[in-house]
């Protein structure tokens, strides 16, 4: 679950107005990028991403991505209730 501070922030991708759900960080020297659950405070060296952009993230060839987000499994299948 995103923290209260992250819910007020939006995805940093152009033309996206979704709420931040993950934070992207990177280290050029080790060619490593990481995704974590949205941080509570913004940092100038990271980027906030919504669920869609975090899930669809691609990194440069030769880099490693460490996805450290918690996976939240819904208790109920809401699709079945919608029909």
PDB file as gemmi writes it, atoms N, CA and C in Angstrom:
CRYST1    1.000    1.000    1.000  90.00  90.00  90.00 P 1                      
ATOM      1  N   UNK A   1       0.840  -1.173   0.000  1.00  0.00           N  
ATOM      2  CA  UNK A   1       0.000   0.000   0.000  1.00  0.00           C  
ATOM      3  C   UNK A   1       0.885   1.236   0.000  1.00  0.00           C  
ATOM      4  N   UNK A   2       0.564   2.221  -0.798  1.00  0.00           N  
ATOM      5  CA  UNK A   2       1.343   3.445  -0.874  1.00  0.00           C  
ATOM      6  C   UNK A   2       1.109   4.279   0.378  1.00  0.00           C  
ATOM      7  N   UNK A   3       2.120   5.016   0.764  1.00  0.00           N  
ATOM      8  CA  UNK A   3       1.981   5.853   1.942  1.00  0.00           C  
ATOM      9  C   UNK A   3       1.183   7.106   1.605  1.00  0.00           C  
ATOM     10  N   UNK A   4       0.764   7.833   2.626  1.00  0.00           N  
ATOM     11  CA  UNK A   4      -0.040   9.034   2.424  1.00  0.00           C  
ATOM     12  C   UNK A   4       0.708  10.046   1.573  1.00  0.00           C  
ATOM     13  N   UNK A   5       1.995  10.260   1.822  1.00  0.00           N  
ATOM     14  CA  UNK A   5       2.777  11.224   1.048  1.00  0.00           C  
ATOM     15  C   UNK A   5       2.871  10.860  -0.415  1.00  0.00           C  
ATOM     16  N   UNK A   6       3.016   9.573  -0.707  1.00  0.00           N  
ATOM     17  CA  UNK A   6       3.146   9.152  -2.097  1.00  0.00           C  
ATOM     18  C   UNK A   6       1.823   9.258  -2.835  1.00  0.00           C  
ATOM     19  N   UNK A   7       0.703   9.142  -2.125  1.00  0.00           N  
ATOM     20  CA  UNK A   7      -0.595   9.233  -2.776  1.00  0.00           C  
ATOM     21  C   UNK A   7      -0.832  10.630  -3.335  1.00  0.00           C  
ATOM     22  N   UNK A   8      -0.211  11.619  -2.771  1.00  0.00           N  
ATOM     23  CA  UNK A   8      -0.372  12.979  -3.252  1.00  0.00           C  
ATOM     24  C   UNK A   8       0.523  13.254  -4.456  1.00  0.00           C  
ATOM     25  N   UNK A   9       1.536  12.440  -4.643  1.00  0.00           N  
ATOM     26  CA  UNK A   9       2.448  12.647  -5.762  1.00  0.00           C  
ATOM     27  C   UNK A   9       1.942  11.893  -6.969  1.00  0.00           C  
ATOM     28  N   UNK A  10       2.279  12.401  -8.140  1.00  0.00           N  
ATOM     29  CA  UNK A  10       1.866  11.767  -9.388  1.00  0.00           C  
ATOM     30  C   UNK A  10       3.044  11.081 -10.052  1.00  0.00           C  
ATOM     31  N   UNK A  11       2.715  10.201 -10.975  1.00  0.00           N  
ATOM     32  CA  UNK A  11       3.706   9.524 -11.795  1.00  0.00           C  
ATOM     33  C   UNK A  11       4.532  10.578 -12.539  1.00  0.00           C  
ATOM     34  N   UNK A  12       5.831  10.360 -12.626  1.00  0.00           N  
ATOM     35  CA  UNK A  12       6.721  11.300 -13.316  1.00  0.00           C  
ATOM     36  C   UNK A  12       6.733  11.144 -14.830  1.00  0.00           C  
ATOM     37  N   UNK A  13       6.077  10.119 -15.372  1.00  0.00           N  
ATOM     38  CA  UNK A  13       6.044   9.944 -16.825  1.00  0.00           C  
ATOM     39  C   UNK A  13       5.195  11.030 -17.465  1.00  0.00           C  
ATOM     40  N   UNK A  14       5.614  11.481 -18.624  1.00  0.00           N  
ATOM     41  CA  UNK A  14       4.913  12.540 -19.348  1.00  0.00           C  
ATOM     42  C   UNK A  14       3.455  12.172 -19.576  1.00  0.00           C  
ATOM     43  N   UNK A  15       2.589  13.133 -19.402  1.00  0.00           N  
ATOM     44  CA  UNK A  15       1.150  13.014 -19.665  1.00  0.00           C  
ATOM     45  C   UNK A  15       0.445  11.967 -18.818  1.00  0.00           C  
ATOM     46  N   UNK A  16       1.044  11.517 -17.740  1.00  0.00           N  
ATOM     47  CA  UNK A  16       0.397  10.560 -16.842  1.00  0.00           C  
ATOM     48  C   UNK A  16      -0.016  11.304 -15.578  1.00  0.00           C  
ATOM     49  N   UNK A  17      -1.255  11.149 -15.199  1.00  0.00           N  
ATOM     50  CA  UNK A  17      -1.754  11.831 -14.001  1.00  0.00           C  
ATOM     51  C   UNK A  17      -2.127  10.845 -12.895  1.00  0.00           C  
ATOM     52  N   UNK A  18      -1.683   9.586 -13.049  1.00  0.00           N  
ATOM     53  CA  UNK A  18      -1.961   8.569 -12.039  1.00  0.00           C  
ATOM     54  C   UNK A  18      -1.121   8.814 -10.780  1.00  0.00           C  
ATOM     55  N   UNK A  19      -1.585   8.287  -9.667  1.00  0.00           N  
ATOM     56  CA  UNK A  19      -0.863   8.414  -8.405  1.00  0.00           C  
ATOM     57  C   UNK A  19       0.398   7.564  -8.411  1.00  0.00           C  
ATOM     58  N   UNK A  20       1.409   8.029  -7.725  1.00  0.00           N  
ATOM     59  CA  UNK A  20       2.656   7.281  -7.602  1.00  0.00           C  
ATOM     60  C   UNK A  20       2.418   6.006  -6.808  1.00  0.00           C  
ATOM     61  N   UNK A  21       2.934   4.890  -7.317  1.00  0.00           N  
ATOM     62  CA  UNK A  21       2.810   3.601  -6.633  1.00  0.00           C  
ATOM     63  C   UNK A  21       4.174   2.977  -6.373  1.00  0.00           C  
ATOM     64  N   UNK A  22       5.200   3.445  -7.085  1.00  0.00           N  
ATOM     65  CA  UNK A  22       6.552   2.891  -6.952  1.00  0.00           C  
ATOM     66  C   UNK A  22       7.566   4.009  -7.130  1.00  0.00           C  
ATOM     67  N   UNK A  23       8.739   3.774  -6.613  1.00  0.00           N  
ATOM     68  CA  UNK A  23       9.843   4.723  -6.779  1.00  0.00           C  
ATOM     69  C   UNK A  23      10.975   4.009  -7.494  1.00  0.00           C  
ATOM     70  N   UNK A  24      11.485   4.642  -8.545  1.00  0.00           N  
ATOM     71  CA  UNK A  24      12.585   4.115  -9.342  1.00  0.00           C  
ATOM     72  C   UNK A  24      13.868   4.835  -8.955  1.00  0.00           C  
ATOM     73  N   UNK A  25      14.889   4.050  -8.655  1.00  0.00           N  
ATOM     74  CA  UNK A  25      16.214   4.588  -8.385  1.00  0.00           C  
ATOM     75  C   UNK A  25      17.216   3.887  -9.279  1.00  0.00           C  
ATOM     76  N   UNK A  26      18.393   4.458  -9.410  1.00  0.00           N  
ATOM     77  CA  UNK A  26      19.397   3.842 -10.271  1.00  0.00           C  
ATOM     78  C   UNK A  26      20.791   4.264  -9.847  1.00  0.00           C  
ATOM     79  N   UNK A  27      21.769   3.467 -10.284  1.00  0.00           N  
ATOM     80  CA  UNK A  27      23.176   3.746 -10.027  1.00  0.00           C  
ATOM     81  C   UNK A  27      23.938   3.483 -11.323  1.00  0.00           C  
ATOM     82  N   UNK A  28      24.384   4.563 -11.967  1.00  0.00           N  
ATOM     83  CA  UNK A  28      25.093   4.425 -13.237  1.00  0.00           C  
ATOM     84  C   UNK A  28      26.370   3.601 -13.097  1.00  0.00           C  
ATOM     85  N   UNK A  29      27.087   3.755 -11.988  1.00  0.00           N  
ATOM     86  CA  UNK A  29      28.378   3.084 -11.859  1.00  0.00           C  
ATOM     87  C   UNK A  29      28.263   1.561 -11.845  1.00  0.00           C  
ATOM     88  N   UNK A  30      27.150   1.042 -11.326  1.00  0.00           N  
ATOM     89  CA  UNK A  30      26.967  -0.408 -11.285  1.00  0.00           C  
ATOM     90  C   UNK A  30      25.939  -0.879 -12.312  1.00  0.00           C  
ATOM     91  N   UNK A  31      25.408   0.043 -13.088  1.00  0.00           N  
ATOM     92  CA  UNK A  31      24.381  -0.240 -14.099  1.00  0.00           C  
ATOM     93  C   UNK A  31      23.243  -1.059 -13.490  1.00  0.00           C  
ATOM     94  N   UNK A  32      22.740  -0.515 -12.373  1.00  0.00           N  
ATOM     95  CA  UNK A  32      21.672  -1.156 -11.627  1.00  0.00           C  
ATOM     96  C   UNK A  32      20.529  -0.170 -11.427  1.00  0.00           C  
ATOM     97  N   UNK A  33      19.320  -0.666 -11.592  1.00  0.00           N  
ATOM     98  CA  UNK A  33      18.122   0.122 -11.293  1.00  0.00           C  
ATOM     99  C   UNK A  33      17.283  -0.682 -10.320  1.00  0.00           C  
ATOM    100  N   UNK A  34      16.487  -0.002  -9.517  1.00  0.00           N  
ATOM    101  CA  UNK A  34      15.632  -0.705  -8.583  1.00  0.00           C  
ATOM    102  C   UNK A  34      14.289  -0.004  -8.461  1.00  0.00           C  
ATOM    103  N   UNK A  35      13.286  -0.812  -8.223  1.00  0.00           N  
ATOM    104  CA  UNK A  35      11.934  -0.337  -7.960  1.00  0.00           C  
ATOM    105  C   UNK A  35      11.572  -0.737  -6.544  1.00  0.00           C  
ATOM    106  N   UNK A  36      11.045   0.196  -5.794  1.00  0.00           N  
ATOM    107  CA  UNK A  36      10.549  -0.067  -4.446  1.00  0.00           C  
ATOM    108  C   UNK A  36       9.144   0.509  -4.346  1.00  0.00           C  
ATOM    109  N   UNK A  37       8.412   0.107  -3.318  1.00  0.00           N  
ATOM    110  CA  UNK A  37       7.119   0.735  -3.082  1.00  0.00           C  
ATOM    111  C   UNK A  37       7.345   2.238  -2.968  1.00  0.00           C  
ATOM    112  N   UNK A  38       6.355   3.012  -3.342  1.00  0.00           N  
ATOM    113  CA  UNK A  38       6.491   4.470  -3.345  1.00  0.00           C  
ATOM    114  C   UNK A  38       7.050   4.960  -2.013  1.00  0.00           C  
ATOM    115  N   UNK A  39       8.116   5.723  -2.091  1.00  0.00           N  
ATOM    116  CA  UNK A  39       8.738   6.242  -0.877  1.00  0.00           C  
ATOM    117  C   UNK A  39       7.853   7.323  -0.269  1.00  0.00           C  
ATOM    118  N   UNK A  40       7.983   7.510   1.020  1.00  0.00           N  
ATOM    119  CA  UNK A  40       7.136   8.477   1.711  1.00  0.00           C  
ATOM    120  C   UNK A  40       7.535   9.916   1.396  1.00  0.00           C  
ATOM    121  N   UNK A  41       8.771  10.131   1.045  1.00  0.00           N  
ATOM    122  CA  UNK A  41       9.255  11.477   0.724  1.00  0.00           C  
ATOM    123  C   UNK A  41       9.909  11.475  -0.654  1.00  0.00           C  
ATOM    124  N   UNK A  42       9.652  12.503  -1.453  1.00  0.00           N  
ATOM    125  CA  UNK A  42      10.317  12.580  -2.767  1.00  0.00           C  
ATOM    126  C   UNK A  42      11.814  12.837  -2.608  1.00  0.00           C  
ATOM    127  N   UNK A  43      12.588  12.388  -3.562  1.00  0.00           N  
ATOM    128  CA  UNK A  43      14.037  12.603  -3.563  1.00  0.00           C  
ATOM    129  C   UNK A  43      14.423  12.996  -4.981  1.00  0.00           C  
ATOM    130  N   UNK A  44      15.287  13.987  -5.152  1.00  0.00           N  
ATOM    131  CA  UNK A  44      15.622  14.457  -6.500  1.00  0.00           C  
ATOM    132  C   UNK A  44      16.342  13.427  -7.381  1.00  0.00           C  
ATOM    133  N   UNK A  45      16.877  12.356  -6.797  1.00  0.00           N  
ATOM    134  CA  UNK A  45      17.600  11.358  -7.585  1.00  0.00           C  
ATOM    135  C   UNK A  45      16.743  10.134  -7.904  1.00  0.00           C  
ATOM    136  N   UNK A  46      15.436  10.190  -7.603  1.00  0.00           N  
ATOM    137  CA  UNK A  46      14.546   9.077  -7.897  1.00  0.00           C  
ATOM    138  C   UNK A  46      13.337   9.582  -8.683  1.00  0.00           C  
ATOM    139  N   UNK A  47      12.584   8.645  -9.213  1.00  0.00           N  
ATOM    140  CA  UNK A  47      11.399   8.978 -10.005  1.00  0.00           C  
ATOM    141  C   UNK A  47      10.210   8.197  -9.488  1.00  0.00           C  
ATOM    142  N   UNK A  48       9.077   8.860  -9.377  1.00  0.00           N  
ATOM    143  CA  UNK A  48       7.842   8.206  -8.969  1.00  0.00           C  
ATOM    144  C   UNK A  48       7.139   7.669 -10.203  1.00  0.00           C  
ATOM    145  N   UNK A  49       6.610   6.451 -10.097  1.00  0.00           N  
ATOM    146  CA  UNK A  49       5.890   5.825 -11.201  1.00  0.00           C  
ATOM    147  C   UNK A  49       4.572   5.250 -10.707  1.00  0.00           C  
ATOM    148  N   UNK A  50       3.558   5.279 -11.568  1.00  0.00           N  
ATOM    149  CA  UNK A  50       2.287   4.635 -11.256  1.00  0.00           C  
ATOM    150  C   UNK A  50       2.460   3.129 -11.461  1.00  0.00           C  
ATOM    151  N   UNK A  51       1.434   2.362 -11.102  1.00  0.00           N  
ATOM    152  CA  UNK A  51       1.514   0.905 -11.280  1.00  0.00           C  
ATOM    153  C   UNK A  51       1.790   0.528 -12.730  1.00  0.00           C  
ATOM    154  N   UNK A  52       1.075   1.142 -13.664  1.00  0.00           N  
ATOM    155  CA  UNK A  52       1.204   0.778 -15.077  1.00  0.00           C  
ATOM    156  C   UNK A  52       2.620   1.022 -15.586  1.00  0.00           C  
ATOM    157  N   UNK A  53       3.191   2.178 -15.276  1.00  0.00           N  
ATOM    158  CA  UNK A  53       4.527   2.483 -15.773  1.00  0.00           C  
ATOM    159  C   UNK A  53       5.610   1.690 -15.036  1.00  0.00           C  
ATOM    160  N   UNK A  54       5.403   1.399 -13.764  1.00  0.00           N  
ATOM    161  CA  UNK A  54       6.370   0.569 -13.030  1.00  0.00           C  
ATOM    162  C   UNK A  54       6.358  -0.860 -13.570  1.00  0.00           C  
ATOM    163  N   UNK A  55       5.164  -1.394 -13.829  1.00  0.00           N  
ATOM    164  CA  UNK A  55       5.062  -2.760 -14.341  1.00  0.00           C  
ATOM    165  C   UNK A  55       5.606  -2.891 -15.755  1.00  0.00           C  
ATOM    166  N   UNK A  56       5.547  -1.829 -16.541  1.00  0.00           N  
ATOM    167  CA  UNK A  56       6.006  -1.872 -17.929  1.00  0.00           C  
ATOM    168  C   UNK A  56       7.410  -1.324 -18.131  1.00  0.00           C  
ATOM    169  N   UNK A  57       8.119  -1.087 -17.040  1.00  0.00           N  
ATOM    170  CA  UNK A  57       9.452  -0.497 -17.117  1.00  0.00           C  
ATOM    171  C   UNK A  57      10.445  -1.402 -17.847  1.00  0.00           C  
ATOM    172  N   UNK A  58      11.186  -0.824 -18.763  1.00  0.00           N  
ATOM    173  CA  UNK A  58      12.304  -1.527 -19.394  1.00  0.00           C  
ATOM    174  C   UNK A  58      13.563  -0.733 -19.095  1.00  0.00           C  
ATOM    175  N   UNK A  59      14.644  -1.441 -18.936  1.00  0.00           N  
ATOM    176  CA  UNK A  59      15.913  -0.782 -18.609  1.00  0.00           C  
ATOM    177  C   UNK A  59      16.889  -0.996 -19.766  1.00  0.00           C  
ATOM    178  N   UNK A  60      17.947  -0.205 -19.808  1.00  0.00           N  
ATOM    179  CA  UNK A  60      18.918  -0.367 -20.901  1.00  0.00           C  
ATOM    180  C   UNK A  60      19.565  -1.757 -20.892  1.00  0.00           C  
ATOM    181  N   UNK A  61      19.935  -2.217 -22.069  1.00  0.00           N  
ATOM    182  CA  UNK A  61      20.616  -3.502 -22.194  1.00  0.00           C  
ATOM    183  C   UNK A  61      21.908  -3.463 -21.371  1.00  0.00           C  
ATOM    184  N   UNK A  62      22.156  -4.525 -20.645  1.00  0.00           N  
ATOM    185  CA  UNK A  62      23.355  -4.614 -19.818  1.00  0.00           C  
ATOM    186  C   UNK A  62      23.131  -4.142 -18.386  1.00  0.00           C  
ATOM    187  N   UNK A  63      21.969  -3.587 -18.105  1.00  0.00           N  
ATOM    188  CA  UNK A  63      21.636  -3.158 -16.749  1.00  0.00           C  
ATOM    189  C   UNK A  63      20.869  -4.264 -16.040  1.00  0.00           C  
ATOM    190  N   UNK A  64      20.849  -4.205 -14.703  1.00  0.00           N  
ATOM    191  CA  UNK A  64      20.065  -5.127 -13.881  1.00  0.00           C  
ATOM    192  C   UNK A  64      18.955  -4.354 -13.213  1.00  0.00           C  
ATOM    193  N   UNK A  65      17.771  -4.945 -13.159  1.00  0.00           N  
ATOM    194  CA  UNK A  65      16.642  -4.350 -12.453  1.00  0.00           C  
ATOM    195  C   UNK A  65      16.323  -5.204 -11.238  1.00  0.00           C  
ATOM    196  N   UNK A  66      16.270  -4.573 -10.087  1.00  0.00           N  
ATOM    197  CA  UNK A  66      15.899  -5.238  -8.842  1.00  0.00           C  
ATOM    198  C   UNK A  66      14.530  -4.694  -8.429  1.00  0.00           C  
ATOM    199  N   UNK A  67      13.510  -5.494  -8.626  1.00  0.00           N  
ATOM    200  CA  UNK A  67      12.148  -5.097  -8.266  1.00  0.00           C  
ATOM    201  C   UNK A  67      11.909  -5.542  -6.833  1.00  0.00           C  
ATOM    202  N   UNK A  68      11.913  -4.587  -5.927  1.00  0.00           N  
ATOM    203  CA  UNK A  68      11.791  -4.888  -4.507  1.00  0.00           C  
ATOM    204  C   UNK A  68      10.430  -4.483  -3.952  1.00  0.00           C  
ATOM    205  N   UNK A  69       9.460  -4.284  -4.851  1.00  0.00           N  
ATOM    206  CA  UNK A  69       8.124  -3.910  -4.390  1.00  0.00           C  
ATOM    207  C   UNK A  69       7.459  -5.100  -3.717  1.00  0.00           C  
ATOM    208  N   UNK A  70       6.646  -4.793  -2.720  1.00  0.00           N  
ATOM    209  CA  UNK A  70       5.840  -5.834  -2.080  1.00  0.00           C  
ATOM    210  C   UNK A  70       4.708  -6.181  -3.020  1.00  0.00           C  
ATOM    211  N   UNK A  71       4.411  -7.435  -3.137  1.00  0.00           N  
ATOM    212  CA  UNK A  71       3.302  -7.870  -3.968  1.00  0.00           C  
ATOM    213  C   UNK A  71       2.087  -7.994  -3.068  1.00  0.00           C  
ATOM    214  N   UNK A  72       1.048  -7.254  -3.403  1.00  0.00           N  
ATOM    215  CA  UNK A  72      -0.177  -7.289  -2.620  1.00  0.00           C  
ATOM    216  C   UNK A  72      -1.204  -8.102  -3.390  1.00  0.00           C  
ATOM    217  N   UNK A  73      -1.644  -9.190  -2.783  1.00  0.00           N  
ATOM    218  CA  UNK A  73      -2.637 -10.062  -3.404  1.00  0.00           C  
ATOM    219  C   UNK A  73      -4.016  -9.677  -2.865  1.00  0.00           C  
ATOM    220  N   UNK A  74      -4.956  -9.375  -3.765  1.00  0.00           N  
ATOM    221  CA  UNK A  74      -6.299  -9.017  -3.280  1.00  0.00           C  
ATOM    222  C   UNK A  74      -6.954 -10.191  -2.554  1.00  0.00           C  
ATOM    223  N   UNK A  75      -7.744  -9.870  -1.541  1.00  0.00           N  
ATOM    224  CA  UNK A  75      -8.441 -10.915  -0.793  1.00  0.00           C  
ATOM    225  C   UNK A  75      -9.600 -11.488  -1.588  1.00  0.00           C  
ATOM    226  N   UNK A  76     -10.197 -10.674  -2.454  1.00  0.00           N  
ATOM    227  CA  UNK A  76     -11.351 -11.103  -3.242  1.00  0.00           C  
ATOM    228  C   UNK A  76     -11.117 -10.759  -4.698  1.00  0.00           C  
ATOM    229  N   UNK A  77     -11.680 -11.565  -5.594  1.00  0.00           N  
ATOM    230  CA  UNK A  77     -11.615 -11.295  -7.025  1.00  0.00           C  
ATOM    231  C   UNK A  77     -12.773 -10.367  -7.363  1.00  0.00           C  
ATOM    232  N   UNK A  78     -12.484  -9.080  -7.523  1.00  0.00           N  
ATOM    233  CA  UNK A  78     -13.525  -8.082  -7.777  1.00  0.00           C  
ATOM    234  C   UNK A  78     -14.102  -8.212  -9.180  1.00  0.00           C  
ATOM    235  N   UNK A  79     -13.418  -8.873 -10.084  1.00  0.00           N  
ATOM    236  CA  UNK A  79     -13.947  -9.065 -11.441  1.00  0.00           C  
ATOM    237  C   UNK A  79     -15.197  -9.920 -11.418  1.00  0.00           C  
ATOM    238  N   UNK A  80     -15.245 -10.912 -10.562  1.00  0.00           N  
ATOM    239  CA  UNK A  80     -16.397 -11.798 -10.470  1.00  0.00           C  
ATOM    240  C   UNK A  80     -17.610 -11.052  -9.911  1.00  0.00           C  
ATOM    241  N   UNK A  81     -17.391 -10.092  -9.044  1.00  0.00           N  
ATOM    242  CA  UNK A  81     -18.488  -9.329  -8.458  1.00  0.00           C  
ATOM    243  C   UNK A  81     -19.064  -8.319  -9.436  1.00  0.00           C  
ATOM    244  N   UNK A  82     -18.294  -7.895 -10.419  1.00  0.00           N  
ATOM    245  CA  UNK A  82     -18.736  -6.866 -11.355  1.00  0.00           C  
ATOM    246  C   UNK A  82     -19.757  -7.386 -12.349  1.00  0.00           C  
ATOM    247  N   UNK A  83     -19.821  -8.694 -12.587  1.00  0.00           N  
ATOM    248  CA  UNK A  83     -20.744  -9.226 -13.600  1.00  0.00           C  
ATOM    249  C   UNK A  83     -22.110  -9.529 -13.054  1.00  0.00           C  
TER     250      UNK A  83                                                      
END                                                                             
